[in-house]
Amino acid sequence: MNDDFSAFLAELKERSDLVDVIGSYIKLDRRGYNYWACCPFHHEKTPSFVVNAADKYYHCFGCGASGDVIGFVKEYENVDFNQAVQILATRAGMEVPIRDARAQEETQRRKQKKERLLALLLDSARFYRDNLYSGKAEEHLEYLSKRKILPATVRKFGLGASTDYISLPRFLRGKGYTAEEMTDSGVCARTSDGRIIDAQGGRLIIPIIDSLDEVIAFGGRLLQKSDRAKYKNTRDTELFDKSKNLFNLNLVKRLRRTEGISSLIIVEGYMDAISLYQAGFRNIVASMGTSLTKEQARLCKRYCDNVLISYDGDFAGQKANLRGLEILGQEGLKVRVVPLPDGMDPDDVIRERGAAGYRACLDAAMPLIDFRIHAAKGKFDLGKTDEKREYLKEAIPIVREAESASEREELLRKLSAETGVSLTALQRDLDSAADGAAAPAPLAPPSRPPREDGDGERKAERFVLAACLFNKPYAADCALERIEFRDETLSKIAEYILSERLTKGKVRAGGVFDAVHEGAELSEVLDLDSGDGLDGENAEQYFRDCLKKLDRRDLAERIESCKAAYEAAETEEEKKEILRLLNELMIKQRKYKKR
């Protein structure tokens, strides 16, 4: 990183007040000199996320997330470092400089290309929107009327119309876009004979807008029955990856800022999301027909901890998708599944039964494990003895996956009521299934530190560094350069502190994130700034004890090193010098033992 860019980043951070920036995303409560909130990066009910305004960093004492203002925007907006810098620069009214000539050329090229593609997508969205009311899209308007989509909703989502395959490319050429830009954006496609056509030709157009309010792709809906796919997304491009986006995230983001949200409803398609939004269910996103991915789960996690899955009425029979929902749970989300009438999707429910009818479906939402049993039940006729047995054979292993004995008992009672089989018999079947299950592989023994007192020495290293990082008076004269830190992260923190002392005379704690990437050891050091750990009445004495512990450790290792050097020495002169040094070290060691 060159000096100019480093100076720019320093000024950007100075202009980007950490409290103001984070406060624009989440609600902060001031307590003393710091600000607290529930962490936006993991589920919690008691706030453990602190913003240290003086030292300009944030840290979560729960999950360990920490960083400076750039790090927060990067993680919260799910963007890379350069994008986070650009977001903050735009906010601060600053121009991002380029680091070197070659990088400048490449960065500028990428930036210009991205800006061109975003402009092209926006122009395309406006073209489609204007088309809808141009008098050439009666079929599209008729479809919207049939789906009971109101004009206000059309405007809210920027819906539009493609009337043919050639009008859009012609329009874009008139705006000065090249054929390569049209295809790179995904808006247009090239035919086998080289012609450029509208990739969504003839469809109702739904713009896909990201959390930064940029049009990044389009969804298209066929208006007539055909052997072609009913829905079609823009192919993956530099700007759009379906597996990493959710439809309507832009409006959900606004909702959270203005009113807050406690849950997200996930549907499969655009029209389901649009119909539900119009009916008043604004905490809605669509997975755009894909099986849920980790990236989408993490997007949901940024907005809330509770997710309601509201897929089509035949969803219960889709085993692959049911397994896919477990991804949400793995990311710490609480998942409930909304049972819909067979053959109906959320849009059908809204149109036929209204908002109240859909609300009733939401009220009947059940935990994932209950829904899996519900899905299994739908495959069998419980009036037939053999099918009832098959149902129980499939349901019992699902019950065994429940996290608690009380939950398993509750599920067994439901099975008993459905099938007429006694609870005692079902419990025996459950126990039998558990006995027959493969024994879990034995856990590998935990790794031990190489030294018996390794954990205590690591704690001492952390405390010494924390006291120096946060400029505690009793640590002002600490000679960190004499301590050999065993962990790479702790060593980098020490180097940062020494550099700050040398160049500025005082350590700026928030600047440590420029030198050290977030990690477990950094989190442990920052945790020590909580409460009065560094300021209590015994803190200074503990600091001295830590230094002694580390000094004794380093002394013992120097003695062992001298002994090894003595054995390897080839001349009497070398041995005499080593013995002299060894004698000094052992005298010092004996003094430590007497204390």
QUIVEN-V383740 format. One record per backbone hydrogen bond with DSSP energy under -0.5 kcal/mol. NH is the residue of the N-H (numbers start at 0). CO is the residue of the C=O. If there is no record, write none. Layout:
BEGIN
NH_CO / NH_CO
END
This chain:
BEGIN
5_1 / 6_2 / 7_3 / 8_4 / 9_5 / 10_6 / 11_7 / 12_8 / 13_9 / 14_10 / 15_11 / 16_14 / 20_16 / 21_17 / 22_18 / 23_19 / 23_20 / 24_21 / 25_21 / 28_35 / 30_33 / 33_30 / 34_50 / 35_28 / 36_48 / 41_38 / 46_44 / 47_36 / 48_36 / 49_47 / 49_58 / 50_34 / 51_49 / 51_56 / 52_32 / 52_50 / 55_51 / 56_51 / 57_66 / 58_49 / 59_64 / 60_47 / 60_58 / 63_59 / 66_57 / 71_67 / 72_68 / 73_69 / 74_70 / 75_71 / 76_72 / 77_73 / 78_73 / 83_79 / 84_80 / 85_81 / 86_82 / 87_83 / 88_84 / 89_85 / 90_86 / 91_87 / 92_88 / 92_89 / 93_88 / 103_99 / 104_100 / 105_101 / 106_102 / 107_103 / 108_104 / 109_105 / 110_106 / 111_107 / 112_108 / 113_109 / 114_110 / 115_111 / 116_112 / 117_113 / 118_114 / 119_115 / 120_116 / 121_117 / 122_118 / 123_119 / 124_120 / 125_121 / 126_122 / 127_123 / 128_124 / 129_125 / 130_126 / 131_127 / 132_128 / 132_129 / 133_130 / 135_130 / 140_136 / 141_137 / 142_138 / 143_139 / 144_140 / 145_141 / 146_142 / 147_144 / 148_143 / 149_147 / 152_149 / 153_149 / 154_150 / 155_151 / 156_152 / 157_153 / 157_154 / 158_153 / 159_204 / 160_127 / 161_202 / 162_160 / 169_165 / 170_166 / 171_167 / 172_168 / 173_169 / 174_170 / 175_172 / 176_171 / 181_177 / 182_178 / 183_179 / 184_180 / 185_182 / 186_181 / 187_181 / 188_196 / 190_188 / 190_194 / 193_190 / 196_188 / 196_194 / 197_164 / 198_186 / 200_197 / 201_163 / 202_199 / 203_220 / 204_159 / 205_218 / 206_204 / 207_216 / 208_206 / 209_213 / 212_209 / 215_207 / 215_213 / 216_207 / 218_205 / 219_231 / 220_203 / 221_229 / 231_219 / 233_217 / 236_239 / 243_240 / 244_241 / 246_285 / 248_245 / 249_208 / 251_247 / 252_248 / 253_249 / 254_250 / 255_251 / 256_252 / 257_253 / 258_254 / 259_254 / 263_305 / 264_282 / 265_263 / 265_307 / 266_264 / 266_284 / 272_268 / 273_269 / 274_270 / 275_271 / 276_272 / 277_273 / 278_274 / 279_276 / 280_275 / 281_279 / 283_281 / 284_264 / 285_246 / 286_266 / 287_267 / 288_267 / 289_286 / 295_242 / 296_292 / 297_293 / 298_294 / 299_295 / 300_296 / 301_297 / 301_298 / 302_299 / 303_299 / 306_333 / 307_263 / 308_306 / 308_335 / 309_265 / 309_307 / 312_343 / 314_311 / 316_313 / 317_314 / 318_316 / 321_317 / 322_318 / 323_319 / 324_320 / 324_321 / 325_322 / 326_323 / 327_324 / 328_324 / 329_325 / 330_326 / 330_327 / 331_328 / 332_327 / 333_304 / 334_332 / 335_306 / 336_365 / 337_308 / 338_336 / 343_340 / 348_344 / 349_345 / 350_346 / 351_347 / 352_348 / 353_348 / 353_349 / 356_352 / 357_353 / 358_354 / 359_355 / 360_356 / 361_357 / 362_358 / 363_359 / 364_361 / 365_336 / 367_334 / 370_366 / 371_367 / 372_368 / 373_369 / 374_370 / 375_371 / 376_372 / 377_373 / 378_375 / 379_376 / 381_379 / 383_380 / 387_383 / 388_384 / 389_385 / 390_386 / 391_387 / 392_388 / 393_389 / 394_390 / 395_391 / 396_392 / 397_393 / 398_394 / 399_395 / 400_396 / 400_397 / 401_398 / 407_403 / 408_404 / 409_405 / 410_406 / 411_407 / 412_408 / 413_409 / 414_410 / 415_411 / 416_412 / 417_413 / 418_414 / 419_415 / 425_421 / 426_422 / 427_423 / 428_424 / 429_425 / 430_426 / 431_427 / 432_428 / 433_429 / 434_430 / 435_431 / 436_432 / 436_433 / 453_450 / 456_452 / 457_453 / 458_454 / 459_455 / 460_456 / 461_457 / 462_458 / 463_459 / 464_460 / 465_461 / 466_462 / 467_463 / 468_464 / 469_465 / 470_467 / 471_466 / 474_471 / 475_472 / 477_474 / 479_477 / 481_478 / 482_479 / 484_482 / 490_486 / 491_487 / 492_488 / 493_489 / 494_490 / 495_491 / 496_492 / 497_493 / 498_494 / 499_495 / 500_496 / 501_497 / 502_498 / 503_499 / 504_499 / 504_500 / 505_499 / 508_506 / 509_54 / 510_507 / 511_508 / 512_509 / 513_510 / 514_510 / 514_511 / 515_511 / 522_518 / 523_519 / 524_520 / 525_521 / 526_522 / 527_523 / 527_524 / 528_525 / 529_526 / 532_529 / 534_531 / 535_531 / 538_535 / 541_537 / 542_538 / 543_539 / 544_540 / 545_541 / 546_542 / 547_543 / 548_544 / 549_545 / 550_546 / 551_547 / 552_548 / 553_549 / 554_550 / 555_551 / 556_552 / 557_553 / 558_554 / 559_555 / 560_556 / 561_557 / 562_558 / 563_559 / 564_560 / 565_561 / 566_562 / 567_563 / 568_564 / 568_565 / 574_570 / 575_571 / 576_572 / 577_573 / 578_574 / 579_575 / 580_576 / 581_577 / 582_578 / 583_579 / 584_580 / 585_581 / 586_582 / 587_583 / 588_584 / 589_585 / 590_586 / 591_587 / 592_588 / 593_589 / 594_590 / 594_591
END
